[in-house]
Structure formats: C-alpha cells, structure tokens
Amino acid sequence: MIEKALVKRTSKSYWAWIIFLLAIIAVGFAAYIYQMTQGFAVTGMSRDISWGMYIGHLTFFVGVAAGGVMIVLPYYLHNVHEYGRITVVGEFLAIPAIIMALLFVVVDIGSPMKLFNVYLYYTPHSMLCWDATVLPIYLILNLIVGYSVLQAENKGVHYGKVIKTLAVISIPFAFSIHIVTAWLYAGLPSRHYFLTAMLPAKFLAGAFATGPSLIILICFLLKKLTGFDAGKKAIDMLATTVAYAYTATIFFVVCEFFTAFYSNVPGHKAALQYLYAGLHGHNQFVPLMMAFVVLAVVTLLIMIPRQTRTNYKLLGFGCVAAFLSMYIEKGLTFVIGGLSETPFGEIAPYHVTLPEVLVIVGIFAIGILIASILFKLVVVVKKDMDVNAFPQEDRAGLAGRYVAEYNAANGIVVEPKAPKAAEEAAPEAEETKAE
C-alpha cells in the first residue's frame, strides 16, 4: 500500500514539495543545534517566563489533535455514515499534530534525554506526567486505527471489531489530552490568568472548532489537488460543528472578561489588560489580539448563518479565520499572557527570537511532511476503492487501472481479445464451410 502510494503514483511536483519541506526541516534543525550549543539565552525565555512560544504551540497542536474526535465519535459510536469517507482524515490529522506537540516539548526542555526522566521518575500527582502518558497513547491508537482502517479498505474487507474497539478507546483519550493540558495550567495558583475551572471547557471548545475547521480546509485542498470529494453532507455537518464550538469558545472568552473586570480583582485583570490594551508600557501583543478580535467577528458572521456557512467559498474563508484566531489566542498569546505578569505584579516582557522562529517553522515542516505522506496514502487508496469519492474520474479507466495493477501484482496474465473484425468474420467462415 505504501509503495503504491509513494513510488508508483507520485509526480515530480510531489517530490519537489517533499524536498522543499526537507530543506526547511534542515534549517530548523540547524537552529535547534545552535540553541543547544548556546543555551536558552538565544530565545525570548527568561527566569520569569520559562515557558515561551514552544509550550504555546504544544498547547495549540494538542487541541488540533483532539479536534479530530468530532469525526471519530459520531462515526464509530453513532454510525454517522456520512463521515465514513473522511474519518481516516481525522485520525491521520491527529498523528502529525501530536508529533509536533511532542517535538515542541523536546526543544523546550533543553537536552532531549531529559524527556525520559518523566518516565524513569514517574510522579502520579504531577500533571506533566499525565500529559506525557495520554499523548503517546493517543498517538499510538491513531496510528494503529488509521492505518488498519485504510489497509482494510485497500484490501476490500471490513476493519474488524478489534480496530473499532481501539477507535472507541481513543475517544476518551482525545478528550483527556486537552483536559490534562488545561489542568496543567489551571493548577498554577500564582498565575491568575490560568487559575480558572473554566479552562478545560474553553480548551475543548477551541479544539472542537480548530480541528474540524482544519479538516474542512484539508478536504478542500485535496479536492483541488486530487479531485477527492469528501461529500457535501460531511462538510456541512463539520461546518455546523465549527459554528457551535467556536461560538462556545468566544462565549468563554467573554466570560473571562466579565469575571476579571466585574470582580475588579487586579490579578485577574492584569493579563487581559496586558494582551488586549497593553500594561505598564508593554504592548507588543496588542496587534495580535486585535487581529484575534477581527478574525473572531469574521468567523462568527460566516459560520453562524446557514446561508453563508453552506457557501463553500465563504466557508473556506471562515475556516481559515477560525483556525488563525485560535492559533493567535492559544498558540501565540495564552502562555505568554499568563506568565508575563509575575506574582509581584510586574510585567516580564517576552520577545520571540529568530532561532525560536526557525525551530518552530522546522517543526511545522515536519508535521506538514508527515501529513503530506499520510494524506497521499489516503487519496491513493480512496481512488482505487471508492470511485464515488472521485466524481470527475473516468470510472471505466479507473477500474481498468486497478484490475491491471492487481493482475500484475499477482502474476495473472490476461490474453488479449481477438479483434472485433476477426470475431465477426469467424461465424461467416463457419457458415460458408457448413454450406
């Protein structure tokens, strides 16, 4: 299956894309080596801000990985067959997202070998240990389920009860990876921005908006590049999910403002003031948060009305706005906003550096590389086994190609048929002979 996807049916443009991603990865790796040799002094982190952009991106991509459950849950538990064609897309999306999240942990802790201390000296009451437990398990489950389902479809058989059981088991892990991450922040009593019981609900709502919006964009991209059609019903249902989840996320943001400013507690107000308006002369994140507000308004205007949500050109724009707004709010500003205001009421500024940017871009390239391989696999298998997913394809030619590949793989030799003229002449010759 992998050979068929990556060797037999791979264009030069695809390999050029892979080489381009490998070049970016090389640059990012060089930046990481520079960081390793020079220390964290080359980053924007400091004594007061020990978690920077790396951990912010960890938080965001954990949400992206968890968002795939919005397809897996209805398909495996409620038999929503409309998701059957793209369920594996959600499962495969979680794989690069989790790998990127784990890589951000690796580049944040300094020496990669320190990562093993979490398992060698396991501390059950630490949320870090729980995070290090649920993330690899969720990754392994998605690897097994996604590949097994695709392999079964490639062979034309059902994936079986064991795989379905593993898929169902992955559902609570999808919730847990983001809940545990939220608890990791909410358990810090000296950081007022994090100290709220609402944080897990806000994280899950954001994940259920981010993941499905990215899946919609991937489906649109696959259709443009390969002709793969996810199905109108599936796209409409995912768009509805994004609309509800994103509305809930913005509601939680509004609740944060109400709680902080109505109670008038300085510690609760400081982080919001710092991010959205600036505080004590520090306002480097204000443009980002203004962009978040604008993108949030655009997303709501597009995603809430059904007539705009079902317009696929507007839907694509709305999904981009939703994804970018959540990336700003959770990936770029959440961690920094919560840590910049110290327990002493001072502002510790954070300025991202070039090595950090290059490392982040390099990890992005790793995730996109893995996604490019996985989704290439999906398209090839779907093209052979699900002709309805490719309405623009020549189905007769598609069937002939599949039969030819099957015969070649199994050593089957098919004798060519006699020409039509010869077939028509044969009966006439027999009649003449009989006379």
C-alpha positions in Angstrom: 0.0 0.0 0.0 2.8 2.4 0.9 4.8 1.5 -2.2 1.8 2.1 -4.4 1.2 5.5 -2.9 4.7 6.8 -2.7 6.5 5.1 -5.6 4.2 4.1 -8.3 1.9 7.1 -8.3 4.0 10.0 -7.3 4.5 13.0 -9.5 7.7 15.1 -9.8 5.8 18.1 -8.2 5.1 15.9 -5.2 8.8 15.0 -4.8 9.7 18.7 -5.2 7.3 19.5 -2.4 8.9 16.8 -0.2 12.4 18.1 -0.9 11.3 21.7 -0.1 10.0 20.5 3.3 13.2 18.6 4.0 15.2 21.8 3.3 13.1 23.8 5.8 13.5 20.9 8.3 17.3 21.1 7.9 17.3 24.9 8.6 15.1 24.3 11.7 17.4 21.6 12.9 20.4 23.8 12.4 18.7 26.5 14.5 17.9 23.9 17.2 21.6 22.8 17.3 22.5 26.5 17.7 20.1 26.7 20.6 21.5 23.6 22.2 25.1 24.9 22.0 24.4 28.5 23.1 21.6 27.8 25.6 18.2 29.4 26.1 19.8 32.8 26.2 19.2 32.9 22.4 15.5 32.6 23.0 13.0 35.0 24.4 12.6 33.0 27.6 13.9 34.1 30.9 13.8 33.5 34.7 10.2 34.8 34.8 9.0 33.3 31.5 10.2 29.7 31.5 7.5 28.7 29.0 7.6 30.5 25.8 6.4 30.0 22.2 7.3 26.3 22.3 4.9 25.4 25.0 2.3 27.7 23.5 2.5 25.7 20.2 2.3 22.5 22.3 -1.0 23.7 23.7 -2.4 24.6 20.3 -1.5 21.4 18.5 -2.8 19.2 21.3 -6.1 21.0 20.6 -5.8 20.3 16.9 -5.2 16.6 17.6 -8.1 16.4 20.0 -10.4 18.1 17.4 -10.4 15.0 15.2 -12.6 13.3 17.7 -15.5 15.3 16.2 -15.4 12.9 13.3 -14.3 9.7 15.1 -17.0 9.9 17.8 -20.1 10.2 15.5 -18.8 7.6 13.1 -17.8 4.8 15.4 -20.4 5.4 18.2 -23.4 6.7 16.3 -22.9 5.2 12.8 -22.9 8.5 11.1 -22.0 7.1 7.7 -21.6 10.5 6.1 -18.3 10.7 7.9 -17.1 7.3 6.6 -15.1 8.8 3.7 -13.1 11.3 5.9 -12.9 9.5 9.3 -9.4 8.4 8.4 -8.5 12.0 7.6 -9.4 13.0 11.2 -7.3 10.1 12.5 -4.3 10.9 10.3 -4.6 14.6 11.2 -4.0 13.7 14.9 -0.7 11.9 14.1 1.3 14.9 12.8 -0.4 17.2 15.3 0.7 15.1 18.3 4.2 14.5 16.9 4.6 18.3 16.5 3.3 18.8 20.1 5.8 16.3 21.4 8.7 17.9 19.4 7.9 21.3 20.9 8.4 19.6 24.3 11.7 18.3 23.2 13.0 21.6 22.0 11.8 23.3 25.2 13.4 21.1 27.8 17.0 21.6 26.6 18.6 18.2 26.4 16.3 15.6 24.7 17.4 13.0 27.2 15.6 14.9 29.9 12.3 13.7 28.4 13.0 10.2 29.7 13.1 11.5 33.3 9.3 11.8 33.2 9.0 8.0 32.8 12.1 7.0 34.8 10.9 9.0 37.8 7.1 8.9 37.3 5.2 11.1 39.6 1.4 10.4 39.5 0.3 13.6 41.2 2.1 15.7 38.5 0.0 16.8 35.5 3.2 16.8 33.5 3.4 13.0 33.9 -0.3 12.6 33.0 0.3 14.7 29.9 3.3 12.6 29.0 1.1 9.5 29.4 -2.0 10.3 27.4 -0.3 12.0 24.5 1.8 8.9 23.4 -1.1 6.6 23.9 -3.4 8.7 21.8 -0.7 8.8 19.1 -0.3 5.1 19.1 -4.1 4.5 19.0 -4.5 6.8 16.0 -1.5 5.2 14.2 -3.0 1.7 14.6 -6.6 2.6 13.9 -5.9 4.9 11.0 -3.5 2.6 9.2 -5.6 -0.6 9.9 -8.8 1.0 8.5 -7.0 2.2 5.4 -5.3 -1.2 4.9 -8.7 -3.0 5.3 -10.2 -0.6 2.7 -7.3 -1.2 0.4 -8.0 -5.0 0.6 -11.7 -4.5 0.3 -12.5 -6.0 3.7 -14.0 -4.7 6.9 -11.6 -3.4 9.5 -12.9 -5.7 12.3 -14.2 -5.4 15.9 -10.7 -5.1 17.4 -10.0 -1.9 15.4 -13.4 -0.5 16.2 -12.8 -1.1 19.9 -9.4 0.7 19.7 -11.1 3.6 17.9 -13.7 3.8 20.7 -11.0 3.7 23.3 -9.2 6.6 21.5 -12.3 8.9 22.1 -11.8 9.4 25.8 -8.1 9.9 25.2 -8.9 12.6 22.7 -10.8 14.5 25.4 -8.2 13.7 28.1 -5.1 15.1 26.2 -6.6 18.6 26.2 -8.2 18.3 29.6 -4.9 17.3 31.2 -3.1 20.1 29.4 -5.7 22.6 30.7 -5.3 21.2 34.2 -1.5 21.7 33.9 -2.1 25.4 33.6 -5.1 25.6 36.0 -3.0 24.0 38.7 -0.7 27.0 38.9 -2.2 29.1 41.8 0.1 32.1 41.4 -1.0 32.7 37.8 -4.4 34.4 37.8 -4.9 34.1 34.0 -4.7 30.3 34.3 -6.4 29.8 37.6 -10.0 29.1 36.4 -12.1 26.0 36.5 -13.5 27.1 33.1 -10.2 26.4 31.3 -10.8 22.7 30.3 -14.1 23.6 28.8 -12.6 26.5 26.9 -9.8 24.3 25.7 -12.2 21.6 24.4 -14.5 24.1 22.7 -11.5 25.7 20.9 -10.2 22.2 19.9 -13.6 21.2 18.5 -13.6 24.4 16.4 -9.9 24.2 15.3 -9.7 20.5 14.4 -12.9 20.4 12.2 -12.1 23.7 10.5 -8.6 22.3 9.6 -10.2 19.1 8.3 -12.6 21.1 6.1 -9.6 23.0 4.7 -7.7 19.8 4.1 -10.7 18.3 2.3 -11.0 21.4 0.1 -7.3 21.2 -0.7 -7.4 17.5 -1.5 -10.4 18.2 -3.8 -8.5 20.9 -5.6 -5.3 18.9 -6.0 -6.6 15.4 -6.5 -10.3 15.5 -7.1 -11.1 13.8 -3.8 -14.7 14.7 -2.7 -15.4 14.4 1.0 -19.2 14.7 0.4 -21.4 17.7 0.8 -23.2 16.2 3.8 -20.0 15.6 5.7 -18.7 19.1 5.0 -22.0 20.7 6.1 -22.0 18.7 9.4 -18.4 19.6 10.1 -19.2 23.3 9.4 -22.1 23.1 11.9 -19.7 21.7 14.5 -17.3 24.5 13.9 -20.1 27.1 14.2 -21.3 25.8 17.6 -17.9 25.1 19.1 -16.4 28.4 18.0 -19.4 30.3 19.4 -18.9 28.5 22.7 -15.2 29.4 22.7 -16.0 33.1 22.2 -18.6 32.9 25.0 -15.9 31.6 27.3 -13.6 34.5 26.3 -16.3 37.0 27.1 -16.8 35.2 30.5 -13.1 35.7 31.2 -13.5 39.5 30.7 -16.7 39.6 32.8 -15.2 37.7 35.7 -12.0 39.8 35.7 -13.4 43.3 35.3 -16.7 42.9 37.1 -14.9 41.5 40.2 -12.3 44.2 39.7 -9.5 41.9 41.0 -6.2 43.4 39.8 -4.5 40.0 39.4 -7.3 38.7 37.1 -7.4 41.9 35.1 -3.6 42.3 34.5 -3.2 39.5 31.9 -6.2 40.7 29.8 -5.0 44.3 30.0 -1.5 43.3 29.0 -2.7 41.3 26.0 -5.5 43.5 24.7 -4.6 47.0 25.6 -1.0 47.0 27.0 0.2 47.4 30.6 3.0 49.4 32.1 4.2 50.4 28.6 4.3 46.8 27.3 2.0 46.4 24.4 3.8 44.1 21.9 0.9 41.6 21.9 -1.9 44.2 21.3 -1.8 44.0 17.5 -2.1 40.2 17.7 -5.1 40.3 20.0 -6.8 43.0 17.8 -6.3 40.5 14.9 -7.9 37.8 17.0 -10.9 40.0 17.7 -11.3 40.9 14.0 -10.9 37.2 12.9 -13.4 36.1 15.6 -16.0 38.6 14.3 -15.5 37.4 10.7 -15.7 33.8 11.8 -19.0 34.3 13.6 -20.5 36.3 10.8 -19.7 33.5 8.3 -20.2 30.3 10.4 -23.4 31.1 12.3 -25.8 31.9 9.4 -26.6 28.8 7.4 -26.7 30.5 4.1 -23.1 31.7 4.4 -21.9 28.5 6.1 -23.1 26.4 3.1 -21.4 28.7 0.6 -18.1 26.8 0.2 -16.1 29.9 -0.8 -17.2 31.7 2.3 -16.9 28.6 4.3 -13.2 28.2 3.4 -12.5 31.8 4.4 -14.4 31.3 7.7 -12.4 28.1 8.5 -9.1 30.0 7.8 -10.3 32.8 10.1 -11.3 30.3 12.8 -8.0 28.4 12.6 -5.9 31.6 12.7 -7.8 33.2 15.5 -7.4 30.1 17.7 -3.8 29.9 16.8 -3.3 33.5 18.0 -5.4 33.1 21.1 -4.0 29.7 22.2 -0.7 29.2 20.4 0.9 32.7 20.4 -0.5 34.6 23.4 -2.1 32.3 26.0 1.0 31.1 27.7 2.9 34.3 27.4 -0.1 36.3 28.7 -0.4 34.2 31.7 3.3 34.2 32.6 4.2 37.8 31.8 2.5 39.2 34.9 4.7 38.0 37.7 3.5 37.2 41.2 5.0 40.5 42.3 2.7 42.4 39.9 5.4 43.3 37.4 5.5 42.7 33.7 8.2 40.4 32.3 8.4 41.2 28.6 8.9 38.4 26.1 10.2 38.9 22.6 10.5 35.9 20.2 13.9 35.5 18.6 15.0 34.3 15.2 16.3 30.9 16.4 12.9 30.3 18.0 11.1 31.2 14.8 13.3 28.9 12.7 12.9 26.0 15.1 9.1 26.5 15.1 9.0 26.6 11.3 11.1 23.5 11.1 8.7 21.6 13.4 5.8 22.9 11.2 7.6 21.4 8.2 8.0 18.0 9.9 4.2 18.0 10.6 3.4 19.0 7.1 5.7 16.4 5.7 4.1 13.6 7.7 0.6 14.9 6.8 1.6 15.0 3.1 2.7 11.3 3.2 -0.4 10.2 5.1 -2.9 12.1 3.0 -1.2 10.9 -0.2 -1.8 7.4 1.1 -5.5 8.2 1.8 -6.0 9.6 -1.7 -4.4 6.6 -3.5 -6.5 4.1 -1.6 -9.7 6.0 -1.9 -9.1 6.4 -5.6 -8.8 2.7 -6.1 -11.6 1.5 -3.7 -14.1 4.4 -3.5 -14.9 5.7 -7.0 -17.7 7.8 -5.6 -15.0 9.9 -3.9 -13.7 11.0 -7.3 -16.7 12.1 -9.4 -14.5 13.6 -12.0 -12.6 10.4 -12.7 -13.1 8.1 -15.7 -14.6 5.3 -13.7 -14.1 2.8 -16.5 -10.4 3.8 -16.8 -10.1 3.7 -13.0 -11.5 0.2 -12.8 -9.2 -0.9 -15.6 -6.1 0.5 -13.9 -7.0 -1.2 -10.7 -7.5 -4.6 -12.4 -4.2 -4.2 -14.3 -2.3 -3.4 -11.1 -4.0 -6.4 -9.3 -3.1 -8.8 -12.2 0.5 -7.5 -12.3 0.9 -7.9 -8.6 -0.4 -11.5 -8.6 1.2 -12.7 -11.8 -2.0 -13.0 -13.7 -1.6 -12.9 -17.5 -4.7 -11.9 -19.4 -4.7 -13.0 -23.1 -5.7 -10.1 -25.4 -9.1 -10.5 -27.0 -9.4 -11.1 -30.8 -10.1 -8.0 -32.9 -13.8 -7.3 -33.4 -13.4 -7.8 -37.2 -12.0 -11.2 -36.7 -14.7 -12.1 -34.3 -17.4 -11.1 -36.8 -15.6 -12.9 -39.7 -15.4 -16.2 -37.8 -19.1 -17.0 -37.8 -19.3 -16.2 -41.5 -16.5 -18.5 -42.3 -18.1 -21.3 -40.3 -21.4 -20.8 -42.2 -19.6 -20.9 -45.6 -17.8 -24.1 -44.6 -21.1 -25.7 -43.5 -22.7 -24.9 -46.8 
